[in-house]
Amino acid sequence: MSHWKFAKAIRENEEFRIEGLNIWNHYWHCVDKKVEVAGPDGGNIYYFKEYQIANSDKTVNFVAGEFSDAKVGVYIKDELREGKL
Protein backbone atom coordinates (compact mmCIF):
# COMPACT_ATOMS: atom_id res chain seq x y z
CA MET A 1 0.00 0.00 0.00
CA SER A 2 1.34 3.41 -0.93
CA HIS A 3 1.38 6.27 1.51
CA TRP A 4 0.60 9.78 0.37
CA LYS A 5 3.05 12.44 1.48
CA PHE A 6 2.63 16.19 1.30
CA ALA A 7 4.58 17.61 -1.65
CA LYS A 8 3.62 21.28 -1.88
CA ALA A 9 0.88 23.88 -1.48
CA ILE A 10 0.47 25.76 -4.75
CA ARG A 11 -1.75 28.39 -6.29
CA GLU A 12 -4.13 27.25 -9.01
CA ASN A 13 -2.25 27.04 -12.33
CA GLU A 14 1.17 27.37 -10.64
CA GLU A 15 3.45 24.91 -12.40
CA PHE A 16 3.93 21.66 -10.51
CA ARG A 17 5.50 18.61 -12.13
CA ILE A 18 5.26 14.96 -11.19
CA GLU A 19 7.58 12.72 -13.18
CA GLY A 20 7.97 15.55 -15.67
CA LEU A 21 4.24 16.15 -16.20
CA ASN A 22 2.90 19.58 -15.24
CA ILE A 23 -0.37 18.68 -13.52
CA TRP A 24 -2.20 21.74 -14.96
CA ASN A 25 -1.49 20.72 -18.56
CA HIS A 26 -3.56 17.54 -18.29
CA TYR A 27 -7.14 16.50 -17.60
CA TRP A 28 -7.48 15.33 -13.99
CA HIS A 29 -9.35 12.05 -14.06
CA CYS A 30 -10.86 11.42 -10.62
CA VAL A 31 -10.41 7.80 -9.66
CA ASP A 32 -13.41 8.09 -7.31
CA LYS A 33 -11.42 7.58 -4.16
CA LYS A 34 -11.23 9.84 -1.14
CA VAL A 35 -7.91 9.77 0.62
CA GLU A 36 -7.19 10.89 4.18
CA VAL A 37 -4.08 13.06 4.33
CA ALA A 38 -2.42 15.15 7.02
CA GLY A 39 -2.02 18.87 6.43
CA PRO A 40 1.48 20.35 6.33
CA ASP A 41 0.89 22.63 9.34
CA GLY A 42 -0.35 21.11 12.52
CA GLY A 43 -1.34 17.81 10.97
CA ASN A 44 -4.98 18.72 10.34
CA ILE A 45 -6.78 15.89 8.58
CA TYR A 46 -8.18 16.49 5.10
CA TYR A 47 -10.13 14.24 2.78
CA PHE A 48 -8.95 14.87 -0.76
CA LYS A 49 -9.51 12.97 -3.98
CA GLU A 50 -7.01 10.93 -5.89
CA TYR A 51 -6.49 12.00 -9.49
CA GLN A 52 -4.75 10.52 -12.50
CA ILE A 53 -3.11 12.36 -15.39
CA ALA A 54 -1.51 10.82 -18.44
CA ASN A 55 0.33 11.47 -21.65
CA SER A 56 1.34 9.01 -24.35
CA ASP A 57 4.30 7.77 -22.28
CA LYS A 58 3.11 7.55 -18.68
CA THR A 59 0.29 7.76 -16.19
CA VAL A 60 0.72 9.49 -12.84
CA ASN A 61 -1.53 9.45 -9.78
CA PHE A 62 -1.64 12.11 -7.07
CA VAL A 63 -3.94 13.44 -4.37
CA ALA A 64 -5.04 17.08 -4.36
CA GLY A 65 -7.51 19.37 -2.69
CA GLU A 66 -8.00 22.95 -1.62
CA PHE A 67 -6.77 24.18 1.74
CA SER A 68 -8.66 26.97 3.50
CA ASP A 69 -6.11 29.55 2.32
CA ALA A 70 -7.14 29.00 -1.34
CA LYS A 71 -4.03 26.98 -2.10
CA VAL A 72 -4.08 23.50 -3.57
CA GLY A 73 -2.34 20.86 -1.51
CA VAL A 74 -0.64 18.20 -3.61
CA TYR A 75 0.33 14.80 -2.23
CA ILE A 76 2.37 12.15 -3.96
CA LYS A 77 3.23 8.54 -3.22
CA ASP A 78 6.23 7.71 -1.06
CA GLU A 79 8.17 6.21 -3.94
CA LEU A 80 7.91 9.41 -5.98
CA ARG A 81 9.29 11.50 -3.11
CA GLU A 82 12.55 9.62 -3.41
CA GLY A 83 13.70 11.85 -6.25
CA LYS A 84 11.53 10.99 -9.25
CA LEU A 85 9.77 14.39 -9.35
TABELFEN-V147097 format. One record per residue. RES is the residue in three letters. OMEGA is omega as a letter, one per 30 degrees, with the letter a starting at -180 (999 if undefined). NEAR is the number of other ideal C-beta (glycine too) atoms within 12 Angstrom. Layout:
RES,OMEGA,NEAR ; RES,OMEGA,NEAR
This chain:
MET,l,7 ; SER,l,17 ; HIS,a,17 ; TRP,a,32 ; LYS,l,23 ; PHE,l,30 ; ALA,a,26 ; LYS,l,24 ; ALA,a,24 ; ILE,l,28 ; ARG,l,17 ; GLU,a,17 ; ASN,l,12 ; GLU,a,16 ; GLU,l,16 ; PHE,a,30 ; ARG,l,24 ; ILE,a,36 ; GLU,l,26 ; GLY,a,18 ; LEU,l,29 ; ASN,a,19 ; ILE,a,35 ; TRP,a,21 ; ASN,a,17 ; HIS,l,24 ; TYR,l,14 ; TRP,l,25 ; HIS,l,18 ; CYS,l,19 ; VAL,l,20 ; ASP,a,10 ; LYS,l,18 ; LYS,a,17 ; VAL,l,29 ; GLU,l,19 ; VAL,l,29 ; ALA,l,20 ; GLY,a,22 ; PRO,a,20 ; ASP,l,14 ; GLY,l,10 ; GLY,l,11 ; ASN,a,18 ; ILE,l,14 ; TYR,l,28 ; TYR,a,20 ; PHE,l,29 ; LYS,l,27 ; GLU,a,28 ; TYR,l,32 ; GLN,l,24 ; ILE,a,29 ; ALA,l,21 ; ASN,a,18 ; SER,a,7 ; ASP,a,10 ; LYS,l,16 ; THR,a,18 ; VAL,l,33 ; ASN,l,31 ; PHE,l,43 ; VAL,a,36 ; ALA,l,37 ; GLY,a,31 ; GLU,l,19 ; PHE,a,25 ; SER,l,14 ; ASP,l,14 ; ALA,l,13 ; LYS,l,22 ; VAL,l,30 ; GLY,a,36 ; VAL,l,43 ; TYR,l,38 ; ILE,a,34 ; LYS,a,26 ; ASP,a,16 ; GLU,l,18 ; LEU,l,26 ; ARG,a,21 ; GLU,l,11 ; GLY,a,9 ; LYS,a,17 ; LEU,999,22
